[in-house]
Amino acid sequence: MVLHVNLKSMLTSQTWSYTKSHIRILCHDISSIIIHHNSISYKHA
């Protein structure tokens, strides 16, 4: 039972770190797109 809990928490932490790195990449992409879009908007204004 303890082993099962440890395995589950280990998997969860691995999945979480994997998810966090993906969220970081996604946030970077989104911010890049927003900055790019804003610079285009300012040129048109």
PQR file of N, CA, C, O and H, with PARSE charges and radii, in Angstrom:
ATOM      1  N   MET A   1       0.836  -1.198   0.000 -0.4000 1.5000
ATOM      2  CA  MET A   1       0.000   0.000   0.000 -0.0000 2.0000
ATOM      3  C   MET A   1       0.877   1.256   0.000  0.5500 1.7000
ATOM      4  O   MET A   1       0.641   2.196  -0.758 -0.5500 1.4000
ATOM      5  N   VAL A   2       1.885   1.247   0.863 -0.4000 1.5000
ATOM      6  CA  VAL A   2       2.795   2.402   0.917 -0.0000 2.0000
ATOM      7  C   VAL A   2       3.550   2.546  -0.407  0.5500 1.7000
ATOM      8  O   VAL A   2       3.734   3.651  -0.918 -0.5500 1.4000
ATOM      9  H   VAL A   2       2.077   0.483   1.479  0.4000 1.0000
ATOM     10  N   LEU A   3       3.978   1.416  -0.942 -0.4000 1.5000
ATOM     11  CA  LEU A   3       4.693   1.414  -2.215 -0.0000 2.0000
ATOM     12  C   LEU A   3       3.811   2.008  -3.317  0.5500 1.7000
ATOM     13  O   LEU A   3       4.277   2.783  -4.152 -0.5500 1.4000
ATOM     14  H   LEU A   3       3.829   0.518  -0.527  0.4000 1.0000
ATOM     15  N   HIS A   4       2.541   1.633  -3.303 -0.4000 1.5000
ATOM     16  CA  HIS A   4       1.598   2.141  -4.296 -0.0000 2.0000
ATOM     17  C   HIS A   4       1.476   3.661  -4.201  0.5500 1.7000
ATOM     18  O   HIS A   4       1.476   4.356  -5.217 -0.5500 1.4000
ATOM     19  H   HIS A   4       2.163   1.003  -2.625  0.4000 1.0000
ATOM     20  N   VAL A   5       1.375   4.163  -2.985 -0.4000 1.5000
ATOM     21  CA  VAL A   5       1.263   5.618  -2.775 -0.0000 2.0000
ATOM     22  C   VAL A   5       2.537   6.319  -3.249  0.5500 1.7000
ATOM     23  O   VAL A   5       2.474   7.353  -3.915 -0.5500 1.4000
ATOM     24  H   VAL A   5       1.375   3.598  -2.160  0.4000 1.0000
ATOM     25  N   ASN A   6       3.698   5.744  -2.899 -0.4000 1.5000
ATOM     26  CA  ASN A   6       4.968   6.336  -3.322 -0.0000 2.0000
ATOM     27  C   ASN A   6       5.088   6.358  -4.844  0.5500 1.7000
ATOM     28  O   ASN A   6       5.521   7.352  -5.426 -0.5500 1.4000
ATOM     29  H   ASN A   6       3.749   4.904  -2.358  0.4000 1.0000
ATOM     30  N   LEU A   7       4.711   5.276  -5.469 -0.4000 1.5000
ATOM     31  CA  LEU A   7       4.765   5.188  -6.919 -0.0000 2.0000
ATOM     32  C   LEU A   7       3.841   6.233  -7.544  0.5500 1.7000
ATOM     33  O   LEU A   7       4.198   6.897  -8.516 -0.5500 1.4000
ATOM     34  H   LEU A   7       4.359   4.468  -4.996  0.4000 1.0000
ATOM     35  N   LYS A   8       2.660   6.362  -6.972 -0.4000 1.5000
ATOM     36  CA  LYS A   8       1.686   7.317  -7.492 -0.0000 2.0000
ATOM     37  C   LYS A   8       2.198   8.749  -7.348  0.5500 1.7000
ATOM     38  O   LYS A   8       2.099   9.538  -8.288 -0.5500 1.4000
ATOM     39  H   LYS A   8       2.369   5.822  -6.182  0.4000 1.0000
ATOM     40  N   SER A   9       2.736   9.088  -6.196 -0.4000 1.5000
ATOM     41  CA  SER A   9       3.245  10.443  -5.985 -0.0000 2.0000
ATOM     42  C   SER A   9       4.457  10.716  -6.874  0.5500 1.7000
ATOM     43  O   SER A   9       4.638  11.836  -7.353 -0.5500 1.4000
ATOM     44  H   SER A   9       2.816   8.447  -5.432  0.4000 1.0000
ATOM     45  N   MET A  10       5.288   9.693  -7.095 -0.4000 1.5000
ATOM     46  CA  MET A  10       6.439   9.828  -7.971 -0.0000 2.0000
ATOM     47  C   MET A  10       5.976  10.111  -9.402  0.5500 1.7000
ATOM     48  O   MET A  10       6.485  11.019 -10.059 -0.5500 1.4000
ATOM     49  H   MET A  10       5.141   8.784  -6.706  0.4000 1.0000
ATOM     50  N   LEU A  11       5.022   9.337  -9.870 -0.4000 1.5000
ATOM     51  CA  LEU A  11       4.484   9.542 -11.212 -0.0000 2.0000
ATOM     52  C   LEU A  11       3.854  10.920 -11.329  0.5500 1.7000
ATOM     53  O   LEU A  11       4.025  11.608 -12.335 -0.5500 1.4000
ATOM     54  H   LEU A  11       4.608   8.599  -9.337  0.4000 1.0000
ATOM     55  N   THR A  12       3.126  11.316 -10.298 -0.4000 1.5000
ATOM     56  CA  THR A  12       2.463  12.615 -10.315 -0.0000 2.0000
ATOM     57  C   THR A  12       3.485  13.740 -10.402  0.5500 1.7000
ATOM     58  O   THR A  12       3.301  14.687 -11.167 -0.5500 1.4000
ATOM     59  H   THR A  12       2.987  10.757  -9.481  0.4000 1.0000
ATOM     60  N   SER A  13       4.554  13.646  -9.628 -0.4000 1.5000
ATOM     61  CA  SER A  13       5.574  14.697  -9.647 -0.0000 2.0000
ATOM     62  C   SER A  13       6.278  14.745 -11.005  0.5500 1.7000
ATOM     63  O   SER A  13       6.583  15.828 -11.505 -0.5500 1.4000
ATOM     64  H   SER A  13       4.704  12.877  -9.006  0.4000 1.0000
ATOM     65  N   GLN A  14       6.538  13.585 -11.600 -0.4000 1.5000
ATOM     66  CA  GLN A  14       7.155  13.551 -12.931 -0.0000 2.0000
ATOM     67  C   GLN A  14       6.220  14.185 -13.956  0.5500 1.7000
ATOM     68  O   GLN A  14       6.642  14.996 -14.781 -0.5500 1.4000
ATOM     69  H   GLN A  14       6.291  12.706 -11.194  0.4000 1.0000
ATOM     70  N   THR A  15       4.957  13.808 -13.893 -0.4000 1.5000
ATOM     71  CA  THR A  15       3.967  14.359 -14.813 -0.0000 2.0000
ATOM     72  C   THR A  15       3.846  15.860 -14.618  0.5500 1.7000
ATOM     73  O   THR A  15       3.717  16.613 -15.584 -0.5500 1.4000
ATOM     74  H   THR A  15       4.614  13.149 -13.223  0.4000 1.0000
ATOM     75  N   TRP A  16       3.888  16.296 -13.348 -0.4000 1.5000
ATOM     76  CA  TRP A  16       3.747  17.722 -13.042 -0.0000 2.0000
ATOM     77  C   TRP A  16       4.932  18.503 -13.597  0.5500 1.7000
ATOM     78  O   TRP A  16       4.742  19.568 -14.185 -0.5500 1.4000
ATOM     79  H   TRP A  16       3.992  15.685 -12.564  0.4000 1.0000
ATOM     80  N   SER A  17       6.150  17.996 -13.424 -0.4000 1.5000
ATOM     81  CA  SER A  17       7.326  18.707 -13.937 -0.0000 2.0000
ATOM     82  C   SER A  17       7.284  18.751 -15.467  0.5500 1.7000
ATOM     83  O   SER A  17       7.663  19.750 -16.079 -0.5500 1.4000
ATOM     84  H   SER A  17       6.304  17.131 -12.946  0.4000 1.0000
ATOM     85  N   TYR A  18       6.821  17.664 -16.072 -0.4000 1.5000
ATOM     86  CA  TYR A  18       6.664  17.609 -17.525 -0.0000 2.0000
ATOM     87  C   TYR A  18       5.632  18.637 -17.977  0.5500 1.7000
ATOM     88  O   TYR A  18       5.841  19.361 -18.950 -0.5500 1.4000
ATOM     89  H   TYR A  18       6.513  16.852 -15.575  0.4000 1.0000
ATOM     90  N   THR A  19       4.499  18.688 -17.244 -0.4000 1.5000
ATOM     91  CA  THR A  19       3.436  19.643 -17.559 -0.0000 2.0000
ATOM     92  C   THR A  19       3.927  21.069 -17.371  0.5500 1.7000
ATOM     93  O   THR A  19       3.638  21.942 -18.189 -0.5500 1.4000
ATOM     94  H   THR A  19       4.329  18.100 -16.453  0.4000 1.0000
ATOM     95  N   LYS A  20       4.672  21.306 -16.293 -0.4000 1.5000
ATOM     96  CA  LYS A  20       5.180  22.652 -16.028 -0.0000 2.0000
ATOM     97  C   LYS A  20       6.078  23.126 -17.152  0.5500 1.7000
ATOM     98  O   LYS A  20       5.977  24.278 -17.572 -0.5500 1.4000
ATOM     99  H   LYS A  20       4.907  20.596 -15.629  0.4000 1.0000
ATOM    100  N   SER A  21       6.958  22.262 -17.652 -0.4000 1.5000
ATOM    101  CA  SER A  21       7.851  22.667 -18.736 -0.0000 2.0000
ATOM    102  C   SER A  21       7.046  22.983 -19.995  0.5500 1.7000
ATOM    103  O   SER A  21       7.382  23.906 -20.736 -0.5500 1.4000
ATOM    104  H   SER A  21       7.039  21.326 -17.311  0.4000 1.0000
ATOM    105  N   HIS A  22       5.987  22.217 -20.232 -0.4000 1.5000
ATOM    106  CA  HIS A  22       5.121  22.489 -21.379 -0.0000 2.0000
ATOM    107  C   HIS A  22       4.374  23.796 -21.215  0.5500 1.7000
ATOM    108  O   HIS A  22       4.245  24.564 -22.168 -0.5500 1.4000
ATOM    109  H   HIS A  22       5.714  21.466 -19.630  0.4000 1.0000
ATOM    110  N   ILE A  23       3.876  24.056 -20.004 -0.4000 1.5000
ATOM    111  CA  ILE A  23       3.171  25.313 -19.740 -0.0000 2.0000
ATOM    112  C   ILE A  23       4.124  26.479 -19.969  0.5500 1.7000
ATOM    113  O   ILE A  23       3.738  27.498 -20.541 -0.5500 1.4000
ATOM    114  H   ILE A  23       3.981  23.432 -19.230  0.4000 1.0000
ATOM    115  N   ARG A  24       5.370  26.330 -19.521 -0.4000 1.5000
ATOM    116  CA  ARG A  24       6.364  27.394 -19.700 -0.0000 2.0000
ATOM    117  C   ARG A  24       6.577  27.669 -21.180  0.5500 1.7000
ATOM    118  O   ARG A  24       6.623  28.828 -21.592 -0.5500 1.4000
ATOM    119  H   ARG A  24       5.684  25.502 -19.056  0.4000 1.0000
ATOM    120  N   ILE A  25       6.707  26.613 -21.990 -0.4000 1.5000
ATOM    121  CA  ILE A  25       6.903  26.758 -23.436 -0.0000 2.0000
ATOM    122  C   ILE A  25       5.669  27.409 -24.068  0.5500 1.7000
ATOM    123  O   ILE A  25       5.789  28.310 -24.898 -0.5500 1.4000
ATOM    124  H   ILE A  25       6.670  25.671 -21.656  0.4000 1.0000
ATOM    125  N   LEU A  26       4.487  26.943 -23.665 -0.4000 1.5000
ATOM    126  CA  LEU A  26       3.245  27.505 -24.191 -0.0000 2.0000
ATOM    127  C   LEU A  26       3.136  28.978 -23.854  0.5500 1.7000
ATOM    128  O   LEU A  26       2.802  29.790 -24.717 -0.5500 1.4000
ATOM    129  H   LEU A  26       4.389  26.211 -22.990  0.4000 1.0000
ATOM    130  N   CYS A  27       3.418  29.334 -22.597 -0.4000 1.5000
ATOM    131  CA  CYS A  27       3.339  30.735 -22.176 -0.0000 2.0000
ATOM    132  C   CYS A  27       4.312  31.578 -22.986  0.5500 1.7000
ATOM    133  O   CYS A  27       3.986  32.700 -23.374 -0.5500 1.4000
ATOM    134  H   CYS A  27       3.690  28.674 -21.897  0.4000 1.0000
ATOM    135  N   HIS A  28       5.487  31.054 -23.240 -0.4000 1.5000
ATOM    136  CA  HIS A  28       6.485  31.781 -24.023 -0.0000 2.0000
ATOM    137  C   HIS A  28       5.981  31.999 -25.441  0.5500 1.7000
ATOM    138  O   HIS A  28       6.113  33.095 -25.987 -0.5500 1.4000
ATOM    139  H   HIS A  28       5.752  30.142 -22.924  0.4000 1.0000
ATOM    140  N   ASP A  29       5.401  30.958 -26.043 -0.4000 1.5000
ATOM    141  CA  ASP A  29       4.852  31.075 -27.394 -0.0000 2.0000
ATOM    142  C   ASP A  29       3.730  32.095 -27.433  0.5500 1.7000
ATOM    143  O   ASP A  29       3.687  32.945 -28.323 -0.5500 1.4000
ATOM    144  H   ASP A  29       5.294  30.068 -25.600  0.4000 1.0000
ATOM    145  N   ILE A  30       2.821  32.012 -26.467 -0.4000 1.5000
ATOM    146  CA  ILE A  30       1.676  32.925 -26.426 -0.0000 2.0000
ATOM    147  C   ILE A  30       2.154  34.360 -26.252  0.5500 1.7000
ATOM    148  O   ILE A  30       1.666  35.258 -26.938 -0.5500 1.4000
ATOM    149  H   ILE A  30       2.856  31.322 -25.744  0.4000 1.0000
ATOM    150  N   SER A  31       3.105  34.592 -25.343 -0.4000 1.5000
ATOM    151  CA  SER A  31       3.600  35.952 -25.126 -0.0000 2.0000
ATOM    152  C   SER A  31       4.310  36.462 -26.378  0.5500 1.7000
ATOM    153  O   SER A  31       4.204  37.644 -26.705 -0.5500 1.4000
ATOM    154  H   SER A  31       3.502  33.862 -24.786  0.4000 1.0000
ATOM    155  N   SER A  32       5.028  35.593 -27.078 -0.4000 1.5000
ATOM    156  CA  SER A  32       5.693  35.994 -28.320 -0.0000 2.0000
ATOM    157  C   SER A  32       4.662  36.418 -29.359  0.5500 1.7000
ATOM    158  O   SER A  32       4.838  37.427 -30.041 -0.5500 1.4000
ATOM    159  H   SER A  32       5.114  34.633 -26.812  0.4000 1.0000
ATOM    160  N   ILE A  33       3.593  35.648 -29.476 -0.4000 1.5000
ATOM    161  CA  ILE A  33       2.527  35.956 -30.431 -0.0000 2.0000
ATOM    162  C   ILE A  33       1.868  37.284 -30.071  0.5500 1.7000
ATOM    163  O   ILE A  33       1.624  38.120 -30.942 -0.5500 1.4000
ATOM    164  H   ILE A  33       3.450  34.828 -28.921  0.4000 1.0000
ATOM    165  N   ILE A  34       1.580  37.474 -28.778 -0.4000 1.5000
ATOM    166  CA  ILE A  34       0.931  38.713 -28.327 -0.0000 2.0000
ATOM    167  C   ILE A  34       1.837  39.907 -28.604  0.5500 1.7000
ATOM    168  O   ILE A  34       1.369  40.938 -29.088 -0.5500 1.4000
ATOM    169  H   ILE A  34       1.778  36.795 -28.071  0.4000 1.0000
ATOM    170  N   ILE A  35       3.127  39.780 -28.302 -0.4000 1.5000
ATOM    171  CA  ILE A  35       4.071  40.880 -28.537 -0.0000 2.0000
ATOM    172  C   ILE A  35       4.148  41.172 -30.033  0.5500 1.7000
ATOM    173  O   ILE A  35       4.124  42.334 -30.439 -0.5500 1.4000
ATOM    174  H   ILE A  35       3.507  38.943 -27.908  0.4000 1.0000
ATOM    175  N   HIS A  36       4.237  40.142 -30.844 -0.4000 1.5000
ATOM    176  CA  HIS A  36       4.300  40.295 -32.296 -0.0000 2.0000
ATOM    177  C   HIS A  36       3.033  40.972 -32.802  0.5500 1.7000
ATOM    178  O   HIS A  36       3.106  41.893 -33.616 -0.5500 1.4000
ATOM    179  H   HIS A  36       4.256  39.198 -30.514  0.4000 1.0000
ATOM    180  N   HIS A  37       1.878  40.527 -32.330 -0.4000 1.5000
ATOM    181  CA  HIS A  37       0.594  41.093 -32.730 -0.0000 2.0000
ATOM    182  C   HIS A  37       0.504  42.559 -32.324  0.5500 1.7000
ATOM    183  O   HIS A  37       0.039  43.395 -33.098 -0.5500 1.4000
ATOM    184  H   HIS A  37       1.818  39.779 -31.669  0.4000 1.0000
ATOM    185  N   ASN A  38       0.950  42.871 -31.108 -0.4000 1.5000
ATOM    186  CA  ASN A  38       0.901  44.252 -30.634 -0.0000 2.0000
ATOM    187  C   ASN A  38       1.813  45.147 -31.459  0.5500 1.7000
ATOM    188  O   ASN A  38       1.446  46.286 -31.746 -0.5500 1.4000
ATOM    189  H   ASN A  38       1.329  42.193 -30.478  0.4000 1.0000
ATOM    190  N   SER A  39       2.980  44.673 -31.844 -0.4000 1.5000
ATOM    191  CA  SER A  39       3.899  45.496 -32.626 -0.0000 2.0000
ATOM    192  C   SER A  39       3.297  45.769 -34.005  0.5500 1.7000
ATOM    193  O   SER A  39       3.475  46.860 -34.547 -0.5500 1.4000
ATOM    194  H   SER A  39       3.279  43.748 -31.611  0.4000 1.0000
ATOM    195  N   ILE A  40       2.588  44.795 -34.580 -0.4000 1.5000
ATOM    196  CA  ILE A  40       1.896  44.995 -35.857 -0.0000 2.0000
ATOM    197  C   ILE A  40       0.784  46.025 -35.678  0.5500 1.7000
ATOM    198  O   ILE A  40       0.607  46.907 -36.519 -0.5500 1.4000
ATOM    199  H   ILE A  40       2.443  43.909 -34.139  0.4000 1.0000
ATOM    200  N   SER A  41       0.037  45.912 -34.579 -0.4000 1.5000
ATOM    201  CA  SER A  41      -1.059  46.842 -34.320 -0.0000 2.0000
ATOM    202  C   SER A  41      -0.531  48.262 -34.175  0.5500 1.7000
ATOM    203  O   SER A  41      -1.144  49.205 -34.676 -0.5500 1.4000
ATOM    204  H   SER A  41       0.181  45.196 -33.896  0.4000 1.0000
ATOM    205  N   TYR A  42       0.604  48.424 -33.493 -0.4000 1.5000
ATOM    206  CA  TYR A  42       1.163  49.760 -33.302 -0.0000 2.0000
ATOM    207  C   TYR A  42       1.614  50.352 -34.637  0.5500 1.7000
ATOM    208  O   TYR A  42       1.497  51.560 -34.842 -0.5500 1.4000
ATOM    209  H   TYR A  42       1.102  47.658 -33.087  0.4000 1.0000
ATOM    210  N   LYS A  43       2.118  49.536 -35.532 -0.4000 1.5000
ATOM    211  CA  LYS A  43       2.540  50.036 -36.838 -0.0000 2.0000
ATOM    212  C   LYS A  43       1.339  50.555 -37.626  0.5500 1.7000
ATOM    213  O   LYS A  43       1.441  51.556 -38.336 -0.5500 1.4000
ATOM    214  H   LYS A  43       2.213  48.555 -35.366  0.4000 1.0000
ATOM    215  N   HIS A  44       0.195  49.867 -37.498 -0.4000 1.5000
ATOM    216  CA  HIS A  44      -1.007  50.285 -38.219 -0.0000 2.0000
ATOM    217  C   HIS A  44      -1.619  51.533 -37.617  0.5500 1.7000
ATOM    218  O   HIS A  44      -2.229  52.324 -38.338 -0.5500 1.4000
ATOM    219  H   HIS A  44       0.112  49.053 -36.922  0.4000 1.0000
ATOM    220  N   ALA A  45      -1.474  51.732 -36.318 -0.4000 1.5000
ATOM    221  CA  ALA A  45      -2.148  52.824 -35.622 -0.0000 2.0000
ATOM    222  C   ALA A  45      -1.652  54.196 -36.069  0.5500 1.7000
ATOM    223  O   ALA A  45      -2.126  55.217 -35.570 -0.5500 1.4000
ATOM    224  H   ALA A  45      -0.979  51.090 -35.733  0.4000 1.0000
TER
END
